[in-house]
């Protein structure tokens, strides 16, 4: 039996209660929002020292949805995500640091065949038991990236100046983790 100083727990992302949202400027005047609805992954949470935890996430690129089928088809095309060639986005943590009551999570994001580091601000909830007896935790992460850094460079210049799509993309990831060990008592870091 592990002592508290070395206790780690394994968690899986509950894809039915998790999604990765994004927003980007359109025509430099409005914001378009979308999400990837198929998010899977695992977390190894170091209970006594959460900064030693590890996270791996996989997102189905074809699960992209902005609420507009023609735009979604364009985003899935070779102009953007090229989902036939690059069907998955992946994130693997490389460093976790405390940031007040929250955490700064840095990891390698692979998208469109390009791997680059990205840092997210993460809020981790306390563990609770759901109505089915499973131990669950919630996570909310936010960040920003430049889409061109991952080869998503398609754009068009507007007649009056400016471009159709902004370069900066805001991220909002909401995920629910389920403990792999049943009957485990809820814990908080």
Phi, psi and omega in degrees: 000132181286144174279168185301327183294334183243007185292126174233152178232146180260137182228151173242146175286129176276099186296337178288342182236030182219146176201160178243116182258153176218158174215146183211149179290140177240128181057018179065013182234335182228171181243130175256135180243151177205177179210159167252119186268345181255096182240126179228160176165181181226154177226136168250109184262120175275105189302313185281337183215080186305338180292347176268004181289166180225148184218137172226129183231143175231131181241132177282111183300327181288348180279008179299136180211120176249000182088002180228105186304321180293318178294318179299318179298319179294318180294330178280346185284172177300342176296333183231257188285337180048060189297336177292322180274325182233078187287345184233147165251139180230152176223129177232123182294144176237338181200140174230132179229149174289142176223080187070233178277350183251196182224153169254115183254117178251140179199174179267116176261122176252121182212135178057032177079006181243134177247126179216155177284148174216144179245133180241145172271125189237134173246124182249128179278167171290159177279143177221162173265134177274176182298347181260005178087002179277147175268126183230158175221153175247151177224139174233126182230140178230153178187185180213145176216162174261116186301331181294334178296340179251017176079014178265074191257358182303140176195172175218142180275138178278151181304320182271008184101164183087186183225164181291317186235131176293160179275324183281131179241125176271140182244143173219112180248127177238123184221151174242129179256143177242129179297135179287334181269117180286151178079004181289137180289142177299140180226160177230140181290000000 
